[in-house]
C-alpha cells in the first residue's frame, strides 16, 4: 500500500496508481481507447451540429429545387465527414498498435551489460 501524504486525498487514485508496479494509467491500450472515445465524441458533436444546421436550412427552403440542393449538399458533406472520420480512427488505432509494440519491445529488450560473464 502506498504511504499517504498530507495533501493526498482518499480519492487521489492517480497518485496511488503511480506507485504501483502495474499502472493501468500508463497502459497503451487504455490510452488508445481513451483517444478513440474522445475522437468519436468530438465527431458525434460536430455531426449533430451540422444536422441541426441542415434542418434549419431545409425548413427555410421555399421551393422543391432549394430543398433538393440543401439535401444534396448535406449528404455530400456527410459522406466526406464520415470518410475523414474513418481515416482518423484508423490513425488512432495504428498509433495504438505502434505504442503497444514499442512498450513490448522496450520491456523485453536486454541491455548490453546485463549478460553475466
Backbone as XML, in Angstrom:
<?xml version="1.0"?>
<chain id="A" units="angstrom">
  <residue number="1" name="UNK">
    <atom name="N" x="0.848" y="-1.174" z="0.000"/>
    <atom name="CA" x="0.000" y="0.000" z="0.000"/>
    <atom name="C" x="0.889" y="1.232" z="0.000"/>
  </residue>
  <residue number="2" name="UNK">
    <atom name="N" x="0.409" y="2.265" z="-0.611"/>
    <atom name="CA" x="1.200" y="3.483" z="-0.697"/>
    <atom name="C" x="1.092" y="4.270" z="0.597"/>
  </residue>
  <residue number="3" name="UNK">
    <atom name="N" x="2.106" y="5.042" z="0.834"/>
    <atom name="CA" x="2.141" y="5.875" z="2.019"/>
    <atom name="C" x="1.345" y="7.144" z="1.750"/>
  </residue>
  <residue number="4" name="UNK">
    <atom name="N" x="0.430" y="7.483" z="2.650"/>
    <atom name="CA" x="-0.423" y="8.643" z="2.455"/>
    <atom name="C" x="0.301" y="9.902" z="2.913"/>
  </residue>
  <residue number="5" name="UNK">
    <atom name="N" x="0.282" y="10.893" z="2.056"/>
    <atom name="CA" x="0.882" y="12.170" z="2.414"/>
    <atom name="C" x="-0.208" y="13.103" z="2.901"/>
  </residue>
  <residue number="6" name="UNK">
    <atom name="N" x="0.206" y="14.260" z="3.423"/>
    <atom name="CA" x="-0.758" y="15.211" z="3.967"/>
    <atom name="C" x="-1.704" y="15.748" z="2.905"/>
  </residue>
  <residue number="7" name="UNK">
    <atom name="N" x="-1.186" y="16.033" z="1.714"/>
    <atom name="CA" x="-2.010" y="16.651" z="0.682"/>
    <atom name="C" x="-2.696" y="15.636" z="-0.223"/>
  </residue>
  <residue number="8" name="UNK">
    <atom name="N" x="-2.568" y="14.343" z="0.042"/>
    <atom name="CA" x="-3.194" y="13.322" z="-0.784"/>
    <atom name="C" x="-4.569" y="12.995" z="-0.225"/>
  </residue>
  <residue number="9" name="UNK">
    <atom name="N" x="-5.582" y="13.169" z="-1.059"/>
    <atom name="CA" x="-6.945" y="12.863" z="-0.632"/>
    <atom name="C" x="-7.198" y="11.369" z="-0.794"/>
  </residue>
  <residue number="10" name="UNK">
    <atom name="N" x="-8.231" y="10.836" z="-0.111"/>
    <atom name="CA" x="-8.528" y="9.405" z="-0.249"/>
    <atom name="C" x="-8.949" y="9.019" z="-1.662"/>
  </residue>
  <residue number="11" name="UNK">
    <atom name="N" x="-9.364" y="9.994" z="-2.459"/>
    <atom name="CA" x="-9.799" y="9.686" z="-3.820"/>
    <atom name="C" x="-8.726" y="10.018" z="-4.853"/>
  </residue>
  <residue number="12" name="UNK">
    <atom name="N" x="-7.504" y="10.199" z="-4.428"/>
    <atom name="CA" x="-6.419" y="10.502" z="-5.352"/>
    <atom name="C" x="-5.892" y="9.197" z="-5.952"/>
  </residue>
  <residue number="13" name="UNK">
    <atom name="N" x="-6.675" y="8.648" z="-6.888"/>
    <atom name="CA" x="-6.335" y="7.358" z="-7.467"/>
    <atom name="C" x="-5.093" y="7.441" z="-8.349"/>
  </residue>
  <residue number="14" name="UNK">
    <atom name="N" x="-4.935" y="8.558" z="-9.051"/>
    <atom name="CA" x="-3.763" y="8.690" z="-9.918"/>
    <atom name="C" x="-2.486" y="8.640" z="-9.091"/>
  </residue>
  <residue number="15" name="UNK">
    <atom name="N" x="-2.492" y="9.263" z="-7.918"/>
    <atom name="CA" x="-1.323" y="9.230" z="-7.044"/>
    <atom name="C" x="-1.048" y="7.833" z="-6.523"/>
  </residue>
  <residue number="16" name="UNK">
    <atom name="N" x="-2.116" y="7.126" z="-6.177"/>
    <atom name="CA" x="-1.944" y="5.760" z="-5.680"/>
    <atom name="C" x="-1.475" y="4.834" z="-6.794"/>
  </residue>
  <residue number="17" name="UNK">
    <atom name="N" x="-2.007" y="5.024" z="-7.999"/>
    <atom name="CA" x="-1.630" y="4.154" z="-9.104"/>
    <atom name="C" x="-0.211" y="4.417" z="-9.576"/>
  </residue>
  <residue number="18" name="UNK">
    <atom name="N" x="0.258" y="5.643" z="-9.402"/>
    <atom name="CA" x="1.605" y="5.981" z="-9.844"/>
    <atom name="C" x="2.674" y="5.183" z="-9.130"/>
  </residue>
  <residue number="19" name="UNK">
    <atom name="N" x="2.389" y="4.711" z="-7.933"/>
    <atom name="CA" x="3.368" y="3.956" z="-7.152"/>
    <atom name="C" x="3.218" y="2.454" z="-7.302"/>
  </residue>
  <residue number="20" name="UNK">
    <atom name="N" x="2.223" y="2.010" z="-8.046"/>
    <atom name="CA" x="2.000" y="0.573" z="-8.219"/>
    <atom name="C" x="2.911" y="0.036" z="-9.313"/>
  </residue>
  <residue number="21" name="UNK">
    <atom name="N" x="3.319" y="-1.231" z="-9.213"/>
    <atom name="CA" x="4.171" y="-1.810" z="-10.259"/>
    <atom name="C" x="3.462" y="-1.874" z="-11.606"/>
  </residue>
  <residue number="22" name="UNK">
    <atom name="N" x="2.177" y="-2.226" z="-11.611"/>
    <atom name="CA" x="1.404" y="-2.225" z="-12.848"/>
    <atom name="C" x="0.468" y="-1.032" z="-12.792"/>
  </residue>
  <residue number="23" name="UNK">
    <atom name="N" x="0.749" y="-0.056" z="-13.610"/>
    <atom name="CA" x="-0.045" y="1.163" z="-13.611"/>
    <atom name="C" x="-0.957" y="1.157" z="-14.824"/>
  </residue>
  <residue number="24" name="UNK">
    <atom name="N" x="-2.265" y="0.926" z="-14.645"/>
    <atom name="CA" x="-3.161" y="0.890" z="-15.798"/>
    <atom name="C" x="-3.281" y="2.239" z="-16.492"/>
  </residue>
  <residue number="25" name="UNK">
    <atom name="N" x="-2.907" y="3.315" z="-15.816"/>
    <atom name="CA" x="-2.988" y="4.630" z="-16.451"/>
    <atom name="C" x="-1.908" y="4.800" z="-17.523"/>
  </residue>
  <residue number="26" name="UNK">
    <atom name="N" x="-0.867" y="3.968" z="-17.479"/>
    <atom name="CA" x="0.197" y="4.029" z="-18.482"/>
    <atom name="C" x="0.027" y="2.970" z="-19.561"/>
  </residue>
  <residue number="27" name="UNK">
    <atom name="N" x="-1.041" y="2.213" z="-19.497"/>
    <atom name="CA" x="-1.272" y="1.138" z="-20.454"/>
    <atom name="C" x="-1.591" y="1.722" z="-21.823"/>
  </residue>
  <residue number="28" name="UNK">
    <atom name="N" x="-0.865" y="1.325" z="-22.855"/>
    <atom name="CA" x="-1.116" y="1.872" z="-24.196"/>
    <atom name="C" x="-2.527" y="1.579" z="-24.711"/>
  </residue>
  <residue number="29" name="UNK">
    <atom name="N" x="-3.074" y="0.424" z="-24.351"/>
    <atom name="CA" x="-4.421" y="0.102" z="-24.812"/>
    <atom name="C" x="-5.452" y="1.028" z="-24.177"/>
  </residue>
  <residue number="30" name="UNK">
    <atom name="N" x="-5.285" y="1.325" z="-22.910"/>
    <atom name="CA" x="-6.204" y="2.233" z="-22.231"/>
    <atom name="C" x="-6.124" y="3.622" z="-22.849"/>
  </residue>
  <residue number="31" name="UNK">
    <atom name="N" x="-4.922" y="4.064" z="-23.153"/>
    <atom name="CA" x="-4.762" y="5.370" z="-23.797"/>
    <atom name="C" x="-5.396" y="5.373" z="-25.179"/>
  </residue>
  <residue number="32" name="UNK">
    <atom name="N" x="-5.250" y="4.288" z="-25.910"/>
    <atom name="CA" x="-5.835" y="4.202" z="-27.255"/>
    <atom name="C" x="-7.354" y="4.255" z="-27.188"/>
  </residue>
  <residue number="33" name="UNK">
    <atom name="N" x="-7.943" y="3.513" z="-26.249"/>
    <atom name="CA" x="-9.407" y="3.544" z="-26.109"/>
    <atom name="C" x="-9.874" y="4.924" z="-25.683"/>
  </residue>
  <residue number="34" name="UNK">
    <atom name="N" x="-9.115" y="5.571" z="-24.840"/>
    <atom name="CA" x="-9.470" y="6.923" z="-24.408"/>
    <atom name="C" x="-9.396" y="7.902" z="-25.571"/>
  </residue>
  <residue number="35" name="UNK">
    <atom name="N" x="-8.333" y="7.812" z="-26.367"/>
    <atom name="CA" x="-8.191" y="8.676" z="-27.538"/>
    <atom name="C" x="-9.308" y="8.421" z="-28.546"/>
  </residue>
  <residue number="36" name="UNK">
    <atom name="N" x="-9.627" y="7.148" z="-28.749"/>
    <atom name="CA" x="-10.679" y="6.801" z="-29.694"/>
    <atom name="C" x="-12.035" y="7.313" z="-29.212"/>
  </residue>
  <residue number="37" name="UNK">
    <atom name="N" x="-12.307" y="7.170" z="-27.933"/>
    <atom name="CA" x="-13.565" y="7.670" z="-27.378"/>
    <atom name="C" x="-13.685" y="9.174" z="-27.509"/>
  </residue>
  <residue number="38" name="UNK">
    <atom name="N" x="-12.595" y="9.876" z="-27.236"/>
    <atom name="CA" x="-12.613" y="11.337" z="-27.365"/>
    <atom name="C" x="-12.835" y="11.751" z="-28.816"/>
  </residue>
  <residue number="39" name="UNK">
    <atom name="N" x="-12.195" y="11.047" z="-29.731"/>
    <atom name="CA" x="-12.354" y="11.340" z="-31.154"/>
    <atom name="C" x="-13.795" y="11.105" z="-31.601"/>
  </residue>
  <residue number="40" name="UNK">
    <atom name="N" x="-14.380" y="10.009" z="-31.157"/>
    <atom name="CA" x="-15.761" y="9.700" z="-31.542"/>
    <atom name="C" x="-16.750" y="10.711" z="-30.959"/>
  </residue>
  <residue number="41" name="UNK">
    <atom name="N" x="-16.523" y="11.116" z="-29.722"/>
    <atom name="CA" x="-17.414" y="12.101" z="-29.106"/>
    <atom name="C" x="-17.329" y="13.439" z="-29.829"/>
  </residue>
  <residue number="42" name="UNK">
    <atom name="N" x="-16.128" y="13.836" z="-30.208"/>
    <atom name="CA" x="-15.953" y="15.087" z="-30.932"/>
    <atom name="C" x="-16.646" y="15.007" z="-32.299"/>
  </residue>
  <residue number="43" name="UNK">
    <atom name="N" x="-16.498" y="13.881" z="-32.970"/>
    <atom name="CA" x="-17.136" y="13.715" z="-34.268"/>
    <atom name="C" x="-18.656" y="13.737" z="-34.141"/>
  </residue>
  <residue number="44" name="UNK">
    <atom name="N" x="-19.182" y="13.032" z="-33.155"/>
    <atom name="CA" x="-20.635" y="12.999" z="-32.969"/>
    <atom name="C" x="-21.180" y="14.394" z="-32.685"/>
  </residue>
  <residue number="45" name="UNK">
    <atom name="N" x="-20.482" y="15.157" z="-31.859"/>
    <atom name="CA" x="-20.937" y="16.517" z="-31.544"/>
    <atom name="C" x="-20.940" y="17.401" z="-32.795"/>
  </residue>
  <residue number="46" name="UNK">
    <atom name="N" x="-19.903" y="17.285" z="-33.606"/>
    <atom name="CA" x="-19.853" y="18.118" z="-34.811"/>
    <atom name="C" x="-20.918" y="17.691" z="-35.820"/>
  </residue>
  <residue number="47" name="UNK">
    <atom name="N" x="-21.169" y="16.371" z="-35.923"/>
    <atom name="CA" x="-22.205" y="15.915" z="-36.855"/>
    <atom name="C" x="-23.596" y="16.348" z="-36.390"/>
  </residue>
  <residue number="48" name="UNK">
    <atom name="N" x="-23.862" y="16.309" z="-35.118"/>
    <atom name="CA" x="-25.166" y="16.756" z="-34.613"/>
    <atom name="C" x="-25.348" y="18.239" z="-34.916"/>
  </residue>
  <residue number="49" name="UNK">
    <atom name="N" x="-24.297" y="19.012" z="-34.735"/>
    <atom name="CA" x="-24.373" y="20.438" z="-35.045"/>
    <atom name="C" x="-24.690" y="20.664" z="-36.524"/>
  </residue>
  <residue number="50" name="UNK">
    <atom name="N" x="-24.022" y="19.930" z="-37.392"/>
    <atom name="CA" x="-24.278" y="20.074" z="-38.832"/>
    <atom name="C" x="-25.669" y="19.577" z="-39.212"/>
  </residue>
  <residue number="51" name="UNK">
    <atom name="N" x="-26.148" y="18.536" z="-38.535"/>
    <atom name="CA" x="-27.509" y="18.061" z="-38.789"/>
    <atom name="C" x="-28.535" y="19.133" z="-38.453"/>
  </residue>
  <residue number="52" name="UNK">
    <atom name="N" x="-28.327" y="19.806" z="-37.328"/>
    <atom name="CA" x="-29.247" y="20.876" z="-36.940"/>
    <atom name="C" x="-29.210" y="22.035" z="-37.931"/>
  </residue>
  <residue number="53" name="UNK">
    <atom name="N" x="-28.025" y="22.379" z="-38.385"/>
    <atom name="CA" x="-27.901" y="23.441" z="-39.383"/>
    <atom name="C" x="-28.606" y="23.054" z="-40.686"/>
  </residue>
  <residue number="54" name="UNK">
    <atom name="N" x="-28.493" y="21.793" z="-41.086"/>
    <atom name="CA" x="-29.160" y="21.340" z="-42.307"/>
    <atom name="C" x="-30.678" y="21.365" z="-42.143"/>
  </residue>
  <residue number="55" name="UNK">
    <atom name="N" x="-31.160" y="20.998" z="-40.963"/>
    <atom name="CA" x="-32.604" y="21.052" z="-40.719"/>
    <atom name="C" x="-33.122" y="22.484" z="-40.809"/>
  </residue>
  <residue number="56" name="UNK">
    <atom name="N" x="-32.367" y="23.406" z="-40.233"/>
    <atom name="CA" x="-32.772" y="24.820" z="-40.322"/>
    <atom name="C" x="-32.807" y="25.283" z="-41.772"/>
  </residue>
  <residue number="57" name="UNK">
    <atom name="N" x="-31.795" y="24.884" z="-42.558"/>
    <atom name="CA" x="-31.749" y="25.282" z="-43.964"/>
    <atom name="C" x="-32.903" y="24.654" z="-44.745"/>
  </residue>
  <residue number="58" name="UNK">
    <atom name="N" x="-33.249" y="23.395" z="-44.417"/>
    <atom name="CA" x="-34.367" y="22.737" z="-45.097"/>
    <atom name="C" x="-35.697" y="23.413" z="-44.764"/>
  </residue>
  <residue number="59" name="UNK">
    <atom name="N" x="-35.862" y="23.819" z="-43.531"/>
    <atom name="CA" x="-37.104" y="24.493" z="-43.139"/>
    <atom name="C" x="-37.229" y="25.870" z="-43.770"/>
  </residue>
  <residue number="60" name="UNK">
    <atom name="N" x="-36.105" y="26.469" z="-44.130"/>
    <atom name="CA" x="-36.129" y="27.796" z="-44.739"/>
    <atom name="C" x="-36.345" y="27.744" z="-46.250"/>
  </residue>
  <residue number="61" name="UNK">
    <atom name="N" x="-36.331" y="26.542" z="-46.838"/>
    <atom name="CA" x="-36.494" y="26.415" z="-48.289"/>
    <atom name="C" x="-37.912" y="26.801" z="-48.703"/>
  </residue>
  <residue number="62" name="UNK">
    <atom name="N" x="-38.012" y="27.480" z="-49.841"/>
    <atom name="CA" x="-39.297" y="27.927" z="-50.374"/>
    <atom name="C" x="-39.753" y="27.092" z="-51.569"/>
  </residue>
  <residue number="63" name="UNK">
    <atom name="N" x="-38.820" y="26.366" z="-52.172"/>
    <atom name="CA" x="-39.188" y="25.563" z="-53.343"/>
    <atom name="C" x="-38.552" y="24.178" z="-53.239"/>
  </residue>
  <residue number="64" name="UNK">
    <atom name="N" x="-39.051" y="23.286" z="-54.076"/>
    <atom name="CA" x="-38.527" y="21.922" z="-54.096"/>
    <atom name="C" x="-37.076" y="21.892" z="-54.563"/>
  </residue>
  <residue number="65" name="UNK">
    <atom name="N" x="-36.733" y="22.765" z="-55.500"/>
    <atom name="CA" x="-35.355" y="22.809" z="-56.003"/>
    <atom name="C" x="-34.381" y="23.229" z="-54.905"/>
  </residue>
  <residue number="66" name="UNK">
    <atom name="N" x="-34.794" y="24.202" z="-54.088"/>
    <atom name="CA" x="-33.939" y="24.631" z="-52.970"/>
    <atom name="C" x="-33.742" y="23.499" z="-51.972"/>
  </residue>
  <residue number="67" name="UNK">
    <atom name="N" x="-34.814" y="22.776" z="-51.696"/>
    <atom name="CA" x="-34.740" y="21.655" z="-50.755"/>
    <atom name="C" x="-33.815" y="20.576" z="-51.290"/>
  </residue>
  <residue number="68" name="UNK">
    <atom name="N" x="-33.928" y="20.265" z="-52.565"/>
    <atom name="CA" x="-33.059" y="19.244" z="-53.149"/>
    <atom name="C" x="-31.597" y="19.667" z="-53.116"/>
  </residue>
  <residue number="69" name="UNK">
    <atom name="N" x="-31.351" y="20.952" z="-53.351"/>
    <atom name="CA" x="-29.977" y="21.455" z="-53.312"/>
    <atom name="C" x="-29.403" y="21.334" z="-51.899"/>
  </residue>
  <residue number="70" name="UNK">
    <atom name="N" x="-30.177" y="21.717" z="-50.891"/>
    <atom name="CA" x="-29.720" y="21.625" z="-49.489"/>
    <atom name="C" x="-29.463" y="20.175" z="-49.110"/>
  </residue>
  <residue number="71" name="UNK">
    <atom name="N" x="-30.373" y="19.279" z="-49.508"/>
    <atom name="CA" x="-30.191" y="17.870" z="-49.190"/>
    <atom name="C" x="-28.959" y="17.287" z="-49.876"/>
  </residue>
  <residue number="72" name="UNK">
    <atom name="N" x="-28.747" y="17.638" z="-51.117"/>
    <atom name="CA" x="-27.574" y="17.127" z="-51.850"/>
    <atom name="C" x="-26.274" y="17.603" z="-51.195"/>
  </residue>
  <residue number="73" name="UNK">
    <atom name="N" x="-26.237" y="18.873" z="-50.801"/>
    <atom name="CA" x="-25.045" y="19.400" z="-50.118"/>
    <atom name="C" x="-24.835" y="18.704" z="-48.776"/>
  </residue>
  <residue number="74" name="UNK">
    <atom name="N" x="-25.937" y="18.489" z="-48.066"/>
    <atom name="CA" x="-25.845" y="17.833" z="-46.762"/>
    <atom name="C" x="-25.285" y="16.419" z="-46.904"/>
  </residue>
  <residue number="75" name="UNK">
    <atom name="N" x="-25.815" y="15.654" z="-47.838"/>
    <atom name="CA" x="-25.356" y="14.275" z="-47.997"/>
    <atom name="C" x="-23.910" y="14.204" z="-48.484"/>
  </residue>
  <residue number="76" name="UNK">
    <atom name="N" x="-23.529" y="15.081" z="-49.404"/>
    <atom name="CA" x="-22.148" y="15.035" z="-49.883"/>
    <atom name="C" x="-21.167" y="15.418" z="-48.765"/>
  </residue>
  <residue number="77" name="UNK">
    <atom name="N" x="-21.526" y="16.403" z="-47.951"/>
    <atom name="CA" x="-20.657" y="16.767" z="-46.817"/>
    <atom name="C" x="-20.631" y="15.671" z="-45.758"/>
  </residue>
  <residue number="78" name="UNK">
    <atom name="N" x="-21.763" y="15.013" z="-45.541"/>
    <atom name="CA" x="-21.801" y="13.924" z="-44.560"/>
    <atom name="C" x="-20.889" y="12.775" z="-44.989"/>
  </residue>
  <residue number="79" name="UNK">
    <atom name="N" x="-20.916" y="12.453" z="-46.264"/>
    <atom name="CA" x="-20.050" y="11.375" z="-46.765"/>
    <atom name="C" x="-18.583" y="11.750" z="-46.591"/>
  </residue>
  <residue number="80" name="UNK">
    <atom name="N" x="-18.236" y="12.992" z="-46.896"/>
    <atom name="CA" x="-16.853" y="13.445" z="-46.700"/>
    <atom name="C" x="-16.456" y="13.376" z="-45.230"/>
  </residue>
  <residue number="81" name="UNK">
    <atom name="N" x="-17.360" y="13.815" z="-44.347"/>
    <atom name="CA" x="-17.065" y="13.793" z="-42.910"/>
    <atom name="C" x="-16.862" y="12.371" z="-42.397"/>
  </residue>
  <residue number="82" name="UNK">
    <atom name="N" x="-17.732" y="11.452" z="-42.811"/>
    <atom name="CA" x="-17.609" y="10.070" z="-42.346"/>
    <atom name="C" x="-16.338" y="9.419" z="-42.892"/>
  </residue>
  <residue number="83" name="UNK">
    <atom name="N" x="-15.983" y="9.707" z="-44.126"/>
    <atom name="CA" x="-14.727" y="9.170" z="-44.670"/>
    <atom name="C" x="-13.523" y="9.720" z="-43.908"/>
  </residue>
  <residue number="84" name="UNK">
    <atom name="N" x="-13.546" y="11.008" z="-43.603"/>
    <atom name="CA" x="-12.446" y="11.599" z="-42.836"/>
    <atom name="C" x="-12.382" y="10.999" z="-41.434"/>
  </residue>
  <residue number="85" name="UNK">
    <atom name="N" x="-13.550" y="10.730" z="-40.840"/>
    <atom name="CA" x="-13.573" y="10.141" z="-39.502"/>
    <atom name="C" x="-13.012" y="8.726" z="-39.518"/>
  </residue>
  <residue number="86" name="UNK">
    <atom name="N" x="-13.316" y="7.980" z="-40.542"/>
    <atom name="CA" x="-12.763" y="6.624" z="-40.658"/>
    <atom name="C" x="-11.240" y="6.693" z="-40.742"/>
  </residue>
  <residue number="87" name="UNK">
    <atom name="N" x="-10.718" y="7.640" z="-41.494"/>
    <atom name="CA" x="-9.263" y="7.783" z="-41.603"/>
    <atom name="C" x="-8.649" y="8.171" z="-40.260"/>
  </residue>
  <residue number="88" name="UNK">
    <atom name="N" x="-9.288" y="9.098" z="-39.524"/>
    <atom name="CA" x="-8.763" y="9.479" z="-38.206"/>
    <atom name="C" x="-8.814" y="8.309" z="-37.230"/>
  </residue>
  <residue number="89" name="UNK">
    <atom name="N" x="-9.881" y="7.524" z="-37.298"/>
    <atom name="CA" x="-9.998" y="6.351" z="-36.425"/>
    <atom name="C" x="-8.888" y="5.354" z="-36.727"/>
  </residue>
  <residue number="90" name="UNK">
    <atom name="N" x="-8.606" y="5.139" z="-37.998"/>
    <atom name="CA" x="-7.534" y="4.220" z="-38.367"/>
    <atom name="C" x="-6.175" y="4.740" z="-37.905"/>
  </residue>
  <residue number="91" name="UNK">
    <atom name="N" x="-5.975" y="6.060" z="-37.942"/>
    <atom name="CA" x="-4.720" y="6.632" z="-37.454"/>
    <atom name="C" x="-4.573" y="6.420" z="-35.952"/>
  </residue>
  <residue number="92" name="UNK">
    <atom name="N" x="-5.664" y="6.615" z="-35.208"/>
    <atom name="CA" x="-5.613" y="6.397" z="-33.759"/>
    <atom name="C" x="-5.297" y="4.936" z="-33.463"/>
  </residue>
  <residue number="93" name="UNK">
    <atom name="N" x="-5.949" y="4.026" z="-34.172"/>
    <atom name="CA" x="-5.739" y="2.608" z="-33.916"/>
    <atom name="C" x="-4.333" y="2.156" z="-34.338"/>
  </residue>
  <residue number="94" name="UNK">
    <atom name="N" x="-3.829" y="2.675" z="-35.445"/>
    <atom name="CA" x="-2.469" y="2.292" z="-35.843"/>
    <atom name="C" x="-1.443" y="2.880" z="-34.880"/>
  </residue>
  <residue number="95" name="UNK">
    <atom name="N" x="-1.711" y="4.074" z="-34.365"/>
    <atom name="CA" x="-0.828" y="4.654" z="-33.345"/>
    <atom name="C" x="-0.839" y="3.831" z="-32.077"/>
  </residue>
  <residue number="96" name="UNK">
    <atom name="N" x="-2.015" y="3.302" z="-31.729"/>
    <atom name="CA" x="-2.116" y="2.452" z="-30.537"/>
    <atom name="C" x="-1.343" y="1.156" z="-30.732"/>
  </residue>
  <residue number="97" name="UNK">
    <atom name="N" x="-1.436" y="0.591" z="-31.921"/>
    <atom name="CA" x="-0.690" y="-0.640" z="-32.185"/>
    <atom name="C" x="0.811" y="-0.383" z="-32.096"/>
  </residue>
  <residue number="98" name="UNK">
    <atom name="N" x="1.254" y="0.759" z="-32.618"/>
    <atom name="CA" x="2.676" y="1.102" z="-32.548"/>
    <atom name="C" x="3.116" y="1.293" z="-31.095"/>
  </residue>
  <residue number="99" name="UNK">
    <atom name="N" x="2.274" y="1.959" z="-30.291"/>
    <atom name="CA" x="2.619" y="2.150" z="-28.874"/>
    <atom name="C" x="2.701" y="0.812" z="-28.161"/>
  </residue>
  <residue number="100" name="UNK">
    <atom name="N" x="1.789" y="-0.113" z="-28.481"/>
    <atom name="CA" x="1.788" y="-1.431" z="-27.847"/>
    <atom name="C" x="3.047" y="-2.196" z="-28.206"/>
  </residue>
  <residue number="101" name="UNK">
    <atom name="N" x="3.447" y="-2.137" z="-29.457"/>
    <atom name="CA" x="4.671" y="-2.831" z="-29.893"/>
    <atom name="C" x="5.885" y="-2.197" z="-29.236"/>
  </residue>
  <residue number="102" name="UNK">
    <atom name="N" x="5.932" y="-0.865" z="-29.201"/>
    <atom name="CA" x="7.065" y="-0.186" z="-28.575"/>
    <atom name="C" x="7.160" y="-0.530" z="-27.094"/>
  </residue>
  <residue number="103" name="UNK">
    <atom name="N" x="6.023" y="-0.620" z="-26.413"/>
    <atom name="CA" x="6.025" y="-0.964" z="-24.986"/>
    <atom name="C" x="6.514" y="-2.397" z="-24.784"/>
  </residue>
  <residue number="104" name="UNK">
    <atom name="N" x="6.094" y="-3.300" z="-25.658"/>
    <atom name="CA" x="6.518" y="-4.694" z="-25.532"/>
    <atom name="C" x="7.999" y="-4.845" z="-25.824"/>
  </residue>
  <residue number="105" name="UNK">
    <atom name="N" x="8.482" y="-4.145" z="-26.827"/>
    <atom name="CA" x="9.895" y="-4.250" z="-27.193"/>
    <atom name="C" x="10.772" y="-3.662" z="-26.095"/>
  </residue>
  <residue number="106" name="UNK">
    <atom name="N" x="10.378" y="-2.510" z="-25.562"/>
    <atom name="CA" x="11.221" y="-1.881" z="-24.556"/>
    <atom name="C" x="11.226" y="-2.664" z="-23.244"/>
  </residue>
  <residue number="107" name="UNK">
    <atom name="N" x="10.146" y="-3.397" z="-22.943"/>
    <atom name="CA" x="10.124" y="-4.135" z="-21.687"/>
    <atom name="C" x="10.850" y="-5.469" z="-21.799"/>
  </residue>
  <residue number="108" name="UNK">
    <atom name="N" x="11.045" y="-5.964" z="-22.998"/>
    <atom name="CA" x="11.735" y="-7.250" z="-23.153"/>
    <atom name="C" x="13.143" y="-7.114" z="-23.707"/>
  </residue>
  <residue number="109" name="UNK">
    <atom name="N" x="13.520" y="-5.946" z="-24.113"/>
    <atom name="CA" x="14.844" y="-5.729" z="-24.698"/>
    <atom name="C" x="15.921" y="-5.803" z="-23.626"/>
  </residue>
  <residue number="110" name="UNK">
    <atom name="N" x="16.966" y="-6.492" z="-23.926"/>
    <atom name="CA" x="18.064" y="-6.642" z="-22.974"/>
    <atom name="C" x="19.127" y="-5.589" z="-23.249"/>
  </residue>
  <residue number="111" name="UNK">
    <atom name="N" x="19.746" y="-5.167" z="-22.207"/>
    <atom name="CA" x="20.852" y="-4.211" z="-22.341"/>
    <atom name="C" x="22.140" y="-4.944" z="-22.663"/>
  </residue>
  <residue number="112" name="UNK">
    <atom name="N" x="23.127" y="-4.210" z="-23.106"/>
    <atom name="CA" x="24.388" y="-4.861" z="-23.499"/>
    <atom name="C" x="25.178" y="-5.326" z="-22.287"/>
  </residue>
  <residue number="113" name="UNK">
    <atom name="N" x="24.913" y="-4.777" z="-21.116"/>
    <atom name="CA" x="25.722" y="-5.119" z="-19.949"/>
    <atom name="C" x="24.974" y="-6.007" z="-18.944"/>
  </residue>
  <residue number="114" name="UNK">
    <atom name="N" x="23.870" y="-6.619" z="-19.327"/>
    <atom name="CA" x="23.141" y="-7.436" z="-18.354"/>
    <atom name="C" x="23.410" y="-8.941" z="-18.514"/>
  </residue>
  <residue number="115" name="UNK">
    <atom name="N" x="24.369" y="-9.304" z="-19.342"/>
    <atom name="CA" x="24.714" y="-10.698" z="-19.528"/>
    <atom name="C" x="25.855" y="-11.039" z="-18.567"/>
  </residue>
  <residue number="116" name="UNK">
    <atom name="N" x="25.624" y="-11.996" z="-17.671"/>
    <atom name="CA" x="26.704" y="-12.348" z="-16.729"/>
    <atom name="C" x="27.876" y="-13.032" z="-17.438"/>
  </residue>
  <residue number="117" name="UNK">
    <atom name="N" x="29.051" y="-12.746" z="-16.959"/>
    <atom name="CA" x="30.241" y="-13.347" z="-17.552"/>
    <atom name="C" x="30.725" y="-14.524" z="-16.783"/>
  </residue>
</chain>
